Amino acid sequence: MKRGTLLIHNKHETDSSAGAPTGALGIPVYQTSTFDQAAAYDLERAGEFRQMYDYARSGNPTRAALEETIAVLEGGEKGYAFGSGIAAVASVLGMLASGDHIIAAEDIYGGSYRILNTFYKRWGLAHTAVDASDPENILRALKPNTRALFLETPSNPLLKITDLKACLGIAREKGLLSIVDNTFMTPYLQRPIEMGADIVVHSATKFLGGHSDVVSGLAVTRTASLGADLYRIQNGFGAVPGPWDAWLVMRGIKTLKVRLLAQQEGAARIASWLREHPAVEDVYYPGLPGHPGKAVHEGQADGPGAVLSFKARTHELALRFLGKLKYAAVAVSLGGVETIASYPARMSHAAIPPAERARLGLSDSLIRISVGLEDPDDLIADFDNALS
């Protein structure tokens, strides 16, 4: 089955969760907090409750459909849904213990950086940030207590490329839990579990939901045993989405192919245009000739995606650009049907200290663009006017 077909036909194309399929071409929203146990109460087995669902934090049929869907799409054994992308990341990191050490790519999403350097640091989880575009840096950062490797490719917001096969091979050789944030690519364009990842995480708020109307996160485990470990944390933390949010993400997944391909086409055109603009200093997009990670990316993904970043020639020009846009929203987030321009230094990566941002290349003139479904010609005209 082709990937586009799998987005539609993944065992949840019709209503079957109630045990008596209705034939409805949509999973019902089970808007309930609890479930009647009487029908499944077994007196002959010492009063054992045999109902599949008992309390909605522990499980809900609508959420279960989404979790099974993302597991199929990523090629993993178990999928789990959370109330946000960072809730998914935090829950996965919760599988580690106090005193453990984690190696993370240095330019991961700002929220992931923040939770590593605040919440988990306080509880004794140490981490080392490395430039993961060179696998040798991972080997150099290894310590006796290293237990996990956390990657993100393309990175956010500089679109740096990590060689997943090489880095995940190191993790496997050293016995590390390997975690990959696949938000930018989605399973339609990139599938890290096929390359050796143990766990894949998503902010489903972004391309999977796709309409800027839901906040949700997902995680998929390679094995059932890892899934059981993660479920205990999901159930214990309770950072789960409501059934309506789960339904919205499933609806978004059905149109992922047509949205992402159109957005990717627009991003490629805009990136090429920006690179020739006199007001632009650098453009970061793995689909551009000359991008340092282009060959590696093409070997592990099915397209360059719909997110790009660029540096205006001055800080003042960047701010003026954001203030003059007409067709792009200036906002946090990405992956919606509308184009979104983001200012990482004050939005997604504001938690990173200024000196560290400067070291990483996250300058005050950097702008990230998530290309939507507007006509690329209109966006180019809008950008040209804003940069003039």
N, C-alpha and C positions, 0 to 999 in steps of 0.2 A: 504494500500500500504506500502511495506517495504521501509526503508530509502534509500537503494541503488537504488530502482526503482524511487523514488521521485526525486532523483538527475537528472534523465533523463526526466521523465514525470511530468512536473510542469507547464503546460499550455504554455510553450515556446519551445516545442520540434520541432515545425515547424514554418515557416514564416506565421504569421497571422496579423502582426501589421499594414499592409498597407490597411486593409479592403478587399483586394482581394487576399486571400491566394494563393501562388504559389506552395505550397507543398515542398518548399526547406527545407532540414533538417538542417537548420541553420538560425539564425536571421540575417538579413542584417545589415551592418554597415552604418548607416545614417550619412555620413560624410558631415554635413552641419552646418552652424552657425545660419541660420534663415529659416523661412518657409513662403511661399506665403499665404497671408491672403485673397486674392480676392475671391476665390471660397467659402469661408465661411463667407463672409461679408453680413449681413442681413440688408437691407435698411428698411424693415418694422419694425424692432426692434431698431429704433433709431441708426442705424449704428453700431450695435453690431457685433464684431468679434467672430465667433463661432468655429474657427479652434482650435483643441486640442493643437497644438504646435505653439508657436510664435517665441521664441528665445531659442537657445540651452542651455543657462545657466539655463533656467527655466524648460526645459524638452526636451528629445530627445527619439525617439522610441527605439533605441538600449539600452540606459540607463534605460528606463522604463522597458524593458524586464528583465534586471538584477535585478532591484529593486523589481519587482513582484516575481521573482524567489527566492530571499533571504527571502522575507516575507513568502512565502509558506514553505520554508525549516525550518525556525525558528518558525513557528506557530504564527506569528504576523499579525497585520492588514496592516501595511504599511512599506515599505522598501525604503531606500534612499542610493544613491551611492555618494561617495566623492573622491577627488583626491588622498587621502592617508588615512591610518588608523588613523593617528593623526589628520587629518582634520575632520574625523568622530567624534573622541573623543572631539575635540575642539568645533565642532558645537553642539554636545549634551550638553556639559557644558555651551554653550551659552544660553541654555534655562533657566539657573539660573540668578539671579539678583545681583547687587551690594548690599553687606550687608548680603547675604546668606552665610550659612556655609555648607560644604560638608564633610562627613566622607569617607575616602578612605583607602583601604587596603595599608599597608605600603610598600609592595614590588611589586607594580604595575610596568608596563613597564616604563623605564626611560623617554621616551618622554611624557607620561602622567604626571609623577612626575614633569617634567620640565615645562609643560604648566600651571600646577596648581600653581607652586611656582614662576613663573615669570609673564607671560601674565595676567592670571586671578587674581593673587594676587594684581597686580597693579590696577586692576579695582574693587577691594574690595570684591572679593570672597575668603572667608577664608576656610581653610581646616585643618582637623586633621587626621593624619596618624595613623592607629591602626593595630595590629596583628589580622586580620579578621579570623584566624583559630579558635579563641575563640569568639563566638558571644557576650559574656558578655562585651568584650572590646568596641563593638559598643554601647551598652547601656551606658557604662561609658562616652563615648565621646559625647553623645547627649547634644545639647545646645538649648536654646529657638529659635534660628534662623537657626537650622539645617533643610535643605530642601532636601538633597539628600544623597544617599549611592552609592559609586562606588567600585565594586568588580572585582576581576580577579582570576579565579581558573581553573586549577593550576596556581600558580603565576609565574611570570617571574623575575628572573631565578631559584629560589630555589624550584619550584614545590610544594609550600605549598598549602594545600587544605582548602577551605572555605566551610562550610556547607551552601549551597545555600538556602535550605528550611528554615533553622533556621534564617539566616540573612535576607532573603527576607521577612520572616514573621515579623521580627522586623520593617523593613521598612514600610510594609503595616500597621502595628498597629500604627506606629508613623506618618503616612501620608507623608512618604518620597518618592521622586522619586528614584527608584532603577535602577542602570545601571550596566551591567555586560559585561566585555570584554571576548568574547568567542573565541578569535583568536586561541589559542592552540588546543581546542577541535573540533571546527567547529560544525555546526548543525548535522553532521553525528554522532558525539559521545556524544554531550551534548546540551540540549535545555533549557536554563534558563527561557524563557518565560513560559514554561510549569510548572516551579517551582515558578512562581510569579514575575519575573522580569518585569519592565516596558519598559526598552530599552536594547537591546543587540547591542554591537558594535564589528566590526571585522577589522583587517588589512587584507584586501583581497589580499594584496601582498603576503601573506604567503600561507597557505595550500589551500585556495580556488582558487587562481590563479595557484599556485602549480608548476610553471616552471621558477621562478626567472626572468620573462620578463615583468612584469607589476607592477605598483604602484597604489594601489586603496584602498578605505575604504568603509565600509558598516555599516548601522545602521537600526535596525528594532524596531518598536514601538508596544506595546501590543494593543493600541487602535487607532482608526482613529483620535480622537481629539488630542492625543499626536503627531500623525503623522502630522497633520495640523500645529501644533506649530513648529515641526522640519523642515517642508518644508519651512516655512517662513525664517528660519535661513539658510537653504541650498541655497535658492534662493537669499537671501540677501548677504551672504558671498561669494557665487559663487565658492566655493572650490569643483567643480565637476569634474569628469573624462571625458575625451573625449570618443566618441563612440567606437573607436578602443580598448581602454583600457577596457571599459565595455564588449566588445565582447570577449576579451581574458579571463576575469574572468569567463564569462559564459562557455567558452570552458573548462576551468580548472575545474569547478564544475562538469562537466559530468564525469570526471575520478576520482573524489575525493575518492570514496569508495575503488577502487582497489589500488590507491596510498597510502592512509592513512593506510589501513590494512597491506600492505606489509611493510611500514615504521614502523608501530607500532610493528610488529613482530621482525624487526631488532633491534629496540630500546630496547625491552625486553631482547634480547640475549646479546646485548652490555652492558646494565646496569648490568646484572648478572655477566658478565665477569669482568667488571671494579671493581665491589665490591670485587673481590678476588685478584686484582692486588696489589702487594706490594708498588707500587709507588702512589697509590690512597688512599686518606684519607677518603673521604665521597662520596657517590653517592646519587643523589636526583632524584627519579623516582617513581611515585605513583603505578607502577605495581610491585615493589619489596616487598617481605614479610618484615614486620617490618617498612615500611614507616608509619609515625604517622597518615597520613590522608587516608590511603588505604581503610579502611572500608567505610568512608564517601564518598570518590570518587566513589567507586563501586556502591554506592546507588544512585548516581545522574548522572553517565556517563556510556557509553557503552564500555569504554576501557581506558587504561592509556595514549594513545597518542604516539607521535613520538619524543618528546623532553625530554632530560635528561640533568642534570648537574653533574659535579663532581669536587672535590677539589684535586688537586695534592698535594703531601706532602710538596712541597716548591714552592715559587713564581718562582724561577729560573727554576724548572722542568716544570712548566706550560708554561713558555715562550719557553722553548726548545721543548716541545711537539708541540706547534703551529708552530714552525719553521721547524719541520721535517715531517709534514704530507704530504702524497703523494695523497691520494684519497679523502680527505676532503678539501673543500675550507675554508680558514680562512677569514671570512667576516661577515658583519652586515647582519641581516635578518635570516629567517628560513622558513621551509615549502616547499622548492623546491625539485625537483627530485634528486638533488645532496646533499650529506651530507655537512653540514656547521658547522664549529667549530667557536664559537664566544667567545670573551674575554670581559665579561660584564663590568669590571672595566674601560676599555678604549673604549668600544663601546656603547652598548645599555644603560648602566647606568652611563656613564661618567659624566652626568650632576648632579649626586648626590654627595654632598661633601664627601671627604674621611672619615671623622669621622662618618657620617651617614651611609655610605656604610659598615664600620666596625661594627657598631651597628646592622645592618640588616643581617650581615653574608656574605656580598658580598665581599669576600676577593680577594686579588690579585692573589690567586692561583686557583680561580674558573673559570671553563670552561663550556660553554653551548654547547651541541651538538644537532643539528637537523638532525636526521637520514634520509638519502635519500633512493634511490632505488638500490644502489650498493649491491652486495652480502655481507651479514653480515660477512662471513668468511674473505673476503678481508679487510673489515673495521677493524675487530679485529686484523688482522695481521699488518695492517698499524698503528693502535693505539699502539700495543705492541712494534713495532719498535720505534715509536716516544717517548714512555715512557721509553725505555731502557736507 
